[in-house]
Structure formats: structure tokens, C-alpha cells
């Protein structure tokens, strides 16, 4: 199981499989990127967020698991079994995409004002929508003045917390008095102190998400 190598197009976290059988074959292979074998000249965002929903466990051995690229943002050792020979992880939980807005461009040239993600000691450059598990906490580092945050393809009530050092304001959500209160919040909320801003996005599939900014104004994500 894999995808068209390094594709930039047409991916969903609900791409699913059932009843798979393998004969003398590796069940999953997400090989490391070798640019000359790429199927297009884009940033490979779909490949970078590759996900397979294994509904009956016939691929991974875990019913209702999500098989994701082991990039440290989608995957973690708490909810996943890391499969080094697949370059993948077999994970439990609800998965979807998050988007930080802005135009990252289509080609392979360096991104102006890049956005770096980090989680559990691993770093990953954001180049477009990225796969994430509900309950994850992701640090977002950038020199940009504003970002818009959104979640898609997640169940209602699923959530992700973003740490945004250097940011001071959120355009939406309920302000919480502490980071502990933010983690307990059931609606989209934020907490800020002298170190930065934390935003908890809670999927509702209806409204807008919070847009953090370094100044008094901020865009609102969709």
C-alpha cells in the first residue's frame, strides 16, 4: 500500500481499505523522497500528509487504525506503533487535516517566511495542509505577523492545541485563564501569557477557527 510517489494532489484522511490480503509483499511503503522520482513538481503536500484508514485491520493488524507517514507531527509514540521499515506509523484516534493559511506556492523553491512545526522533539517544515491526530499539541514557529488556523475531516469535538510563540491575539474563541484550563476547554479557546499564545481548535464542522496575530488584528480562518 502506498500512493503515487510524492504527489501534491487528491488526498483525504478517509482514504480507506478493507479486506486486504498480501502475498510475499510489504503491506505499506512510504519511501523517503527522492526528487527525481516525483510524479509532479509541487511541494508533495498530499504525500507528506499520506494517510490510510485501515477499517478492519487487514493491513496493519489494528482495526480502525490510521496508517500515517512517520513525520513526528501525524505520528507519536503514545498513540502509534512506529513501523521503521514502512516509514510509517499505525495509530489509533481521530485524524484530520490542519491548515495554517497563506500561499505556500506550488514549486520546490524556498518558502518566504517559512513555518516550522515541532512536536515531541521532532521538527517539520509546513508546506500546506498537514495530517494530525486529535489531542495533539503542536508548536508553530514563524516570523509571519498573522496566521489563520483551521481543522478539516475531524469528528465534532476533536481538537488540536497550537503553541504560537511571539503571537499575542486570537480573533475568535474563549479566553482561558491557564494552559490547564485551555486543555480542559470543550470549545475553541485560547490562552496567552508573556511567552506567547496557545490556541485550542475544537472541530465543529460549522464555524470559523481562531486566527492568531502579533498585533491587535487577525484574520479568521475558514
C-alpha positions in Angstrom: 0.0 0.0 0.0 1.3 3.4 -0.9 0.4 6.5 -3.0 1.7 8.0 -6.3 5.1 9.0 -5.2 5.4 12.4 -3.6 2.1 13.6 -5.1 0.7 17.1 -4.4 -2.9 16.2 -5.4 -6.0 14.5 -4.2 -5.6 13.1 -0.7 -8.1 12.5 2.1 -7.5 11.2 5.6 -10.5 9.0 5.0 -9.0 7.1 2.1 -9.8 3.6 3.4 -9.3 -0.1 2.8 -10.9 -3.3 4.0 -10.3 -7.0 3.3 -6.7 -6.6 2.1 -4.6 -9.7 1.5 -0.8 -9.7 0.9 1.3 -12.4 -0.7 5.1 -12.0 -0.3 4.6 -8.3 -0.2 5.3 -5.5 2.3 1.9 -4.2 3.4 2.9 -0.5 3.4 5.7 1.5 1.9 6.1 5.3 2.1 9.7 5.6 0.8 11.9 8.6 1.6 11.6 11.4 -1.0 13.9 11.2 -4.0 13.0 14.2 -6.1 13.8 12.7 -9.5 11.1 10.1 -9.0 8.4 12.6 -8.1 5.1 12.5 -10.1 4.8 16.3 -10.2 6.8 19.4 -9.4 4.8 20.6 -6.5 5.6 20.5 -2.8 4.3 17.0 -2.3 1.8 18.1 0.3 -0.5 15.1 -0.1 2.4 12.7 0.1 3.7 14.5 3.2 0.2 14.0 4.8 -0.3 10.5 3.5 -3.0 8.6 5.4 -4.7 5.2 5.0 -7.7 4.3 7.2 -7.4 0.6 7.9 -11.1 -0.1 8.8 -10.8 -3.8 9.5 -7.1 -4.2 10.4 -6.3 -6.2 7.4 -3.3 -4.1 6.5 -1.9 -3.1 9.9 -3.4 -5.7 12.3 -5.2 -3.0 14.2 -8.9 -2.5 13.5 -10.0 1.1 12.7 -6.3 2.3 12.7 -4.8 5.1 10.6 -1.6 4.4 8.9 0.3 7.7 8.5 3.7 8.9 7.4 6.1 8.9 10.3 6.9 12.6 10.3 6.6 13.3 14.1 3.5 15.6 13.6 1.0 13.0 12.5 2.7 10.2 14.4 3.7 9.9 18.1 4.8 7.1 20.3 1.9 7.4 22.7 -0.9 6.5 20.2 1.1 4.9 17.4 3.2 1.8 16.7 6.1 3.1 14.7 7.0 0.9 11.7 10.5 2.0 10.5 10.6 -0.5 7.6 7.4 1.1 6.3 8.5 4.7 7.1 5.0 4.9 8.6 3.2 4.6 11.9 0.0 2.7 12.8 -2.1 4.9 15.0 -5.4 4.9 17.0 -7.6 8.0 17.2 -9.4 10.5 15.1 -7.3 12.0 12.3 -7.8 15.1 10.0 -6.0 18.0 8.5 -5.0 21.3 9.9 -4.2 24.4 7.7 -2.3 27.5 8.7 -3.4 29.6 5.7 -1.3 31.5 3.3 0.0 30.6 -0.1 3.0 28.3 0.1 3.4 28.2 -3.6 3.4 25.1 -5.8 7.1 24.7 -6.8 10.1 23.5 -4.9 11.7 26.9 -4.3 12.2 28.0 -0.7 9.2 29.4 1.0 9.4 33.1 2.1 8.7 33.4 5.8 8.7 29.6 6.4 6.6 28.0 9.1 8.2 25.3 11.2 6.2 22.7 13.2 7.6 20.8 16.2 6.2 18.1 18.4 7.8 15.7 20.8 11.3 16.9 19.8 10.8 16.5 16.1 10.6 19.3 13.5 8.8 19.5 10.2 8.5 22.4 7.7 4.9 23.3 7.0 4.2 23.4 3.2 0.4 23.1 3.2 -2.3 21.1 4.9 -0.9 18.6 7.4 -2.3 15.5 8.9 -2.7 15.5 12.7 -4.4 13.4 15.4 -7.0 14.7 17.8 -5.4 15.6 21.1 -2.1 16.6 19.6 -0.2 19.7 20.7 1.9 21.3 18.0 4.4 24.2 18.3 4.3 26.6 15.4 7.3 28.9 14.8 7.3 31.6 12.1 8.2 35.3 11.5 4.8 35.9 9.9 2.6 38.5 11.6 -0.6 36.5 11.3 -1.9 33.0 10.6 -5.3 31.5 10.1 -5.9 28.1 11.7 -8.5 25.5 10.6 -9.3 21.8 11.1 -11.0 19.6 8.5 -12.0 16.0 8.3 -12.3 15.6 12.0 -15.2 14.4 14.1 -17.1 17.0 16.1 -15.4 17.6 19.4 -12.0 16.5 18.3 -9.3 19.1 19.0 -5.7 20.2 18.5 -3.7 22.7 20.6 -1.3 25.0 18.8 1.5 26.8 20.7 2.4 30.1 18.9 5.4 31.8 20.5 5.5 35.5 19.8 1.8 35.9 19.0 -0.4 38.0 21.2 -4.0 37.8 20.0 -6.7 35.4 18.7 -9.6 36.6 16.5 -12.0 34.1 17.9 -12.6 31.7 20.8 -13.0 32.0 24.5 -10.1 33.3 26.6 -8.9 30.8 29.3 -7.1 31.7 32.5 -4.4 29.0 32.3 -2.9 26.4 30.0 -4.6 23.7 32.1 -8.0 25.3 31.7 -7.3 25.5 27.9 -6.6 21.8 27.8 -9.9 21.1 29.5 -12.0 23.5 27.4 -14.7 22.0 25.2 -15.0 24.8 22.7 -12.4 26.7 20.6 -10.4 28.8 23.1 -7.1 30.5 23.7 -4.7 31.3 26.5 -1.9 33.9 26.4 0.9 34.9 28.7 4.3 36.7 28.3 5.7 33.8 26.4 3.1 33.6 23.6 -0.3 32.3 22.6 -1.9 28.9 22.8 -5.0 28.2 20.7 -7.2 25.1 21.1 -9.2 24.4 17.9 -12.3 22.2 18.5 -13.8 20.7 15.4 -17.5 21.7 14.9 -17.6 21.5 11.1 -19.7 24.6 11.0 -17.9 27.7 12.1 -14.6 29.6 11.8 -11.4 28.9 13.6 -9.3 31.3 15.6 -6.7 33.4 13.8 -3.7 34.4 15.9 -1.8 37.6 15.2 1.2 39.5 16.7 -0.8 42.7 16.8 -4.4 43.8 17.6 -5.9 42.5 14.3 -6.0 38.9 12.9 -7.6 37.1 10.0 -10.3 34.5 10.6 -9.8 31.0 9.2 -12.5 29.1 7.4 
